[in-house]
Amino acid sequence: MDVGTLYENGVSSGDIGAAIAEGVIEDVRINGLGIQGFPQVTVAHPSKHSFAITLKYGPHTSEFTITADEAKRAVKLMKAKKGHDGGIFRRVQDAAVEIESLSQRSF
């Protein structure tokens, strides 16, 4: 089974995506979700020290970055079943709000 690209810092794109999804799920618990589905999470690695995260729902996208250290920490918490990473949670929330706003404007 392919879980994505394994990066030199020991985490895979699949694991990072799952850790970001944990943050989206926590945001849904707190605020609900203003779209009729769950956004797709895409992970890119534009530099050795950062990851570019994209949330996509239909034609709408929102992007943010996390550091390699943040990615490792978020994956570690997710794998330990300790929930989302608070250090990146605000960026996840902001991206989710942007997707919801863009989606509502297109109706």
Biotite code that builds the C-alpha atoms (Angstrom):
import biotite.structure as struc

atoms = struc.array([
    struc.Atom([0.000, 0.000, 0.000], chain_id="A", res_id=1, res_name="MET", atom_name="CA", element="C"),
    struc.Atom([1.364, 3.392, -0.998], chain_id="A", res_id=2, res_name="ASP", atom_name="CA", element="C"),
    struc.Atom([1.129, 5.889, 1.873], chain_id="A", res_id=3, res_name="VAL", atom_name="CA", element="C"),
    struc.Atom([2.740, 8.719, -0.061], chain_id="A", res_id=4, res_name="GLY", atom_name="CA", element="C"),
    struc.Atom([6.243, 10.017, -0.304], chain_id="A", res_id=5, res_name="THR", atom_name="CA", element="C"),
    struc.Atom([8.532, 9.304, 2.641], chain_id="A", res_id=6, res_name="LEU", atom_name="CA", element="C"),
    struc.Atom([10.636, 12.390, 3.380], chain_id="A", res_id=7, res_name="TYR", atom_name="CA", element="C"),
    struc.Atom([14.100, 12.502, 4.894], chain_id="A", res_id=8, res_name="GLU", atom_name="CA", element="C"),
    struc.Atom([12.702, 13.788, 8.203], chain_id="A", res_id=9, res_name="ASN", atom_name="CA", element="C"),
    struc.Atom([10.961, 10.426, 8.665], chain_id="A", res_id=10, res_name="GLY", atom_name="CA", element="C"),
    struc.Atom([7.356, 11.362, 7.888], chain_id="A", res_id=11, res_name="VAL", atom_name="CA", element="C"),
    struc.Atom([5.317, 10.642, 4.787], chain_id="A", res_id=12, res_name="SER", atom_name="CA", element="C"),
    struc.Atom([2.979, 12.888, 2.842], chain_id="A", res_id=13, res_name="SER", atom_name="CA", element="C"),
    struc.Atom([0.153, 10.518, 3.798], chain_id="A", res_id=14, res_name="GLY", atom_name="CA", element="C"),
    struc.Atom([0.933, 10.872, 7.498], chain_id="A", res_id=15, res_name="ASP", atom_name="CA", element="C"),
    struc.Atom([1.135, 14.657, 7.246], chain_id="A", res_id=16, res_name="ILE", atom_name="CA", element="C"),
    struc.Atom([-2.174, 14.738, 5.384], chain_id="A", res_id=17, res_name="GLY", atom_name="CA", element="C"),
    struc.Atom([-3.784, 12.581, 8.054], chain_id="A", res_id=18, res_name="ALA", atom_name="CA", element="C"),
    struc.Atom([-2.436, 14.860, 10.798], chain_id="A", res_id=19, res_name="ALA", atom_name="CA", element="C"),
    struc.Atom([-3.891, 17.897, 8.995], chain_id="A", res_id=20, res_name="ILE", atom_name="CA", element="C"),
    struc.Atom([-7.213, 16.055, 8.637], chain_id="A", res_id=21, res_name="ALA", atom_name="CA", element="C"),
    struc.Atom([-7.170, 15.563, 12.449], chain_id="A", res_id=22, res_name="GLU", atom_name="CA", element="C"),
    struc.Atom([-7.095, 19.354, 12.730], chain_id="A", res_id=23, res_name="GLY", atom_name="CA", element="C"),
    struc.Atom([-9.990, 19.726, 10.280], chain_id="A", res_id=24, res_name="VAL", atom_name="CA", element="C"),
    struc.Atom([-11.982, 17.171, 12.281], chain_id="A", res_id=25, res_name="ILE", atom_name="CA", element="C"),
    struc.Atom([-11.325, 19.102, 15.499], chain_id="A", res_id=26, res_name="GLU", atom_name="CA", element="C"),
    struc.Atom([-12.461, 22.306, 13.785], chain_id="A", res_id=27, res_name="ASP", atom_name="CA", element="C"),
    struc.Atom([-15.660, 20.513, 12.724], chain_id="A", res_id=28, res_name="VAL", atom_name="CA", element="C"),
    struc.Atom([-16.234, 19.473, 16.358], chain_id="A", res_id=29, res_name="ARG", atom_name="CA", element="C"),
    struc.Atom([-15.853, 23.064, 17.526], chain_id="A", res_id=30, res_name="ILE", atom_name="CA", element="C"),
    struc.Atom([-17.427, 25.073, 14.707], chain_id="A", res_id=31, res_name="ASN", atom_name="CA", element="C"),
    struc.Atom([-19.234, 22.683, 12.385], chain_id="A", res_id=32, res_name="GLY", atom_name="CA", element="C"),
    struc.Atom([-18.457, 22.585, 8.685], chain_id="A", res_id=33, res_name="LEU", atom_name="CA", element="C"),
    struc.Atom([-20.044, 24.994, 6.250], chain_id="A", res_id=34, res_name="GLY", atom_name="CA", element="C"),
    struc.Atom([-19.639, 22.720, 3.233], chain_id="A", res_id=35, res_name="ILE", atom_name="CA", element="C"),
    struc.Atom([-21.359, 19.495, 2.238], chain_id="A", res_id=36, res_name="GLN", atom_name="CA", element="C"),
    struc.Atom([-18.332, 17.239, 2.405], chain_id="A", res_id=37, res_name="GLY", atom_name="CA", element="C"),
    struc.Atom([-14.753, 17.063, 3.605], chain_id="A", res_id=38, res_name="PHE", atom_name="CA", element="C"),
    struc.Atom([-11.938, 18.992, 1.932], chain_id="A", res_id=39, res_name="PRO", atom_name="CA", element="C"),
    struc.Atom([-9.181, 17.115, 0.138], chain_id="A", res_id=40, res_name="GLN", atom_name="CA", element="C"),
    struc.Atom([-5.792, 17.561, 1.819], chain_id="A", res_id=41, res_name="VAL", atom_name="CA", element="C"),
    struc.Atom([-2.713, 17.772, -0.413], chain_id="A", res_id=42, res_name="THR", atom_name="CA", element="C"),
    struc.Atom([0.873, 17.897, 0.838], chain_id="A", res_id=43, res_name="VAL", atom_name="CA", element="C"),
    struc.Atom([3.835, 19.270, -1.133], chain_id="A", res_id=44, res_name="ALA", atom_name="CA", element="C"),
    struc.Atom([7.446, 19.670, -0.019], chain_id="A", res_id=45, res_name="HIS", atom_name="CA", element="C"),
    struc.Atom([8.778, 22.846, -1.674], chain_id="A", res_id=46, res_name="PRO", atom_name="CA", element="C"),
    struc.Atom([11.870, 23.073, 0.526], chain_id="A", res_id=47, res_name="SER", atom_name="CA", element="C"),
    struc.Atom([13.846, 20.969, 2.954], chain_id="A", res_id=48, res_name="LYS", atom_name="CA", element="C"),
    struc.Atom([12.384, 22.868, 5.897], chain_id="A", res_id=49, res_name="HIS", atom_name="CA", element="C"),
    struc.Atom([8.731, 23.314, 4.961], chain_id="A", res_id=50, res_name="SER", atom_name="CA", element="C"),
    struc.Atom([5.593, 21.648, 3.660], chain_id="A", res_id=51, res_name="PHE", atom_name="CA", element="C"),
    struc.Atom([2.886, 23.343, 1.621], chain_id="A", res_id=52, res_name="ALA", atom_name="CA", element="C"),
    struc.Atom([-0.586, 22.202, 2.612], chain_id="A", res_id=53, res_name="ILE", atom_name="CA", element="C"),
    struc.Atom([-3.609, 22.682, 0.356], chain_id="A", res_id=54, res_name="THR", atom_name="CA", element="C"),
    struc.Atom([-7.226, 22.148, 1.348], chain_id="A", res_id=55, res_name="LEU", atom_name="CA", element="C"),
    struc.Atom([-9.488, 21.732, -1.677], chain_id="A", res_id=56, res_name="LYS", atom_name="CA", element="C"),
    struc.Atom([-13.236, 21.481, -1.969], chain_id="A", res_id=57, res_name="TYR", atom_name="CA", element="C"),
    struc.Atom([-14.651, 21.533, -5.490], chain_id="A", res_id=58, res_name="GLY", atom_name="CA", element="C"),
    struc.Atom([-12.870, 24.289, -7.405], chain_id="A", res_id=59, res_name="PRO", atom_name="CA", element="C"),
    struc.Atom([-11.896, 26.155, -4.223], chain_id="A", res_id=60, res_name="HIS", atom_name="CA", element="C"),
    struc.Atom([-8.517, 25.911, -2.510], chain_id="A", res_id=61, res_name="THR", atom_name="CA", element="C"),
    struc.Atom([-6.779, 27.363, 0.503], chain_id="A", res_id=62, res_name="SER", atom_name="CA", element="C"),
    struc.Atom([-3.072, 26.976, 1.197], chain_id="A", res_id=63, res_name="GLU", atom_name="CA", element="C"),
    struc.Atom([-0.738, 27.347, 4.151], chain_id="A", res_id=64, res_name="PHE", atom_name="CA", element="C"),
    struc.Atom([2.715, 26.120, 5.164], chain_id="A", res_id=65, res_name="THR", atom_name="CA", element="C"),
    struc.Atom([4.106, 24.228, 8.116], chain_id="A", res_id=66, res_name="ILE", atom_name="CA", element="C"),
    struc.Atom([7.701, 23.613, 9.034], chain_id="A", res_id=67, res_name="THR", atom_name="CA", element="C"),
    struc.Atom([9.310, 20.197, 8.900], chain_id="A", res_id=68, res_name="ALA", atom_name="CA", element="C"),
    struc.Atom([9.476, 20.204, 12.713], chain_id="A", res_id=69, res_name="ASP", atom_name="CA", element="C"),
    struc.Atom([5.764, 21.034, 12.946], chain_id="A", res_id=70, res_name="GLU", atom_name="CA", element="C"),
    struc.Atom([4.999, 18.212, 10.526], chain_id="A", res_id=71, res_name="ALA", atom_name="CA", element="C"),
    struc.Atom([6.974, 15.719, 12.629], chain_id="A", res_id=72, res_name="LYS", atom_name="CA", element="C"),
    struc.Atom([5.247, 16.855, 15.824], chain_id="A", res_id=73, res_name="ARG", atom_name="CA", element="C"),
    struc.Atom([1.769, 16.698, 14.266], chain_id="A", res_id=74, res_name="ALA", atom_name="CA", element="C"),
    struc.Atom([2.392, 13.196, 12.888], chain_id="A", res_id=75, res_name="VAL", atom_name="CA", element="C"),
    struc.Atom([3.757, 12.021, 16.235], chain_id="A", res_id=76, res_name="LYS", atom_name="CA", element="C"),
    struc.Atom([0.622, 13.261, 18.061], chain_id="A", res_id=77, res_name="LEU", atom_name="CA", element="C"),
    struc.Atom([-1.670, 11.716, 15.460], chain_id="A", res_id=78, res_name="MET", atom_name="CA", element="C"),
    struc.Atom([0.078, 8.332, 15.583], chain_id="A", res_id=79, res_name="LYS", atom_name="CA", element="C"),
    struc.Atom([-0.042, 8.363, 19.389], chain_id="A", res_id=80, res_name="ALA", atom_name="CA", element="C"),
    struc.Atom([-3.806, 8.967, 19.081], chain_id="A", res_id=81, res_name="LYS", atom_name="CA", element="C"),
    struc.Atom([-3.475, 12.227, 20.996], chain_id="A", res_id=82, res_name="LYS", atom_name="CA", element="C"),
    struc.Atom([-5.500, 14.282, 18.523], chain_id="A", res_id=83, res_name="GLY", atom_name="CA", element="C"),
    struc.Atom([-4.601, 17.356, 16.548], chain_id="A", res_id=84, res_name="HIS", atom_name="CA", element="C"),
    struc.Atom([-1.532, 19.524, 16.899], chain_id="A", res_id=85, res_name="ASP", atom_name="CA", element="C"),
    struc.Atom([-2.341, 22.835, 18.580], chain_id="A", res_id=86, res_name="GLY", atom_name="CA", element="C"),
    struc.Atom([0.683, 24.510, 17.006], chain_id="A", res_id=87, res_name="GLY", atom_name="CA", element="C"),
    struc.Atom([-0.777, 24.324, 13.508], chain_id="A", res_id=88, res_name="ILE", atom_name="CA", element="C"),
    struc.Atom([-4.467, 24.280, 14.428], chain_id="A", res_id=89, res_name="PHE", atom_name="CA", element="C"),
    struc.Atom([-5.113, 27.987, 13.776], chain_id="A", res_id=90, res_name="ARG", atom_name="CA", element="C"),
    struc.Atom([-3.739, 27.687, 10.222], chain_id="A", res_id=91, res_name="ARG", atom_name="CA", element="C"),
    struc.Atom([-5.960, 24.652, 9.626], chain_id="A", res_id=92, res_name="VAL", atom_name="CA", element="C"),
    struc.Atom([-8.984, 26.570, 10.949], chain_id="A", res_id=93, res_name="GLN", atom_name="CA", element="C"),
    struc.Atom([-8.203, 29.606, 8.800], chain_id="A", res_id=94, res_name="ASP", atom_name="CA", element="C"),
    struc.Atom([-7.892, 27.424, 5.693], chain_id="A", res_id=95, res_name="ALA", atom_name="CA", element="C"),
    struc.Atom([-11.181, 25.664, 6.468], chain_id="A", res_id=96, res_name="ALA", atom_name="CA", element="C"),
    struc.Atom([-12.950, 29.018, 6.939], chain_id="A", res_id=97, res_name="VAL", atom_name="CA", element="C"),
    struc.Atom([-11.536, 30.258, 3.629], chain_id="A", res_id=98, res_name="GLU", atom_name="CA", element="C"),
    struc.Atom([-12.799, 27.133, 1.806], chain_id="A", res_id=99, res_name="ILE", atom_name="CA", element="C"),
    struc.Atom([-16.242, 27.530, 3.391], chain_id="A", res_id=100, res_name="GLU", atom_name="CA", element="C"),
    struc.Atom([-16.383, 31.217, 2.460], chain_id="A", res_id=101, res_name="SER", atom_name="CA", element="C"),
    struc.Atom([-15.335, 30.594, -1.141], chain_id="A", res_id=102, res_name="LEU", atom_name="CA", element="C"),
    struc.Atom([-17.846, 27.764, -1.470], chain_id="A", res_id=103, res_name="SER", atom_name="CA", element="C"),
    struc.Atom([-20.717, 29.863, -0.132], chain_id="A", res_id=104, res_name="GLN", atom_name="CA", element="C"),
    struc.Atom([-19.901, 32.726, -2.512], chain_id="A", res_id=105, res_name="ARG", atom_name="CA", element="C"),
    struc.Atom([-20.189, 30.414, -5.507], chain_id="A", res_id=106, res_name="SER", atom_name="CA", element="C"),
    struc.Atom([-23.856, 29.547, -4.799], chain_id="A", res_id=107, res_name="PHE", atom_name="CA", element="C"),
])
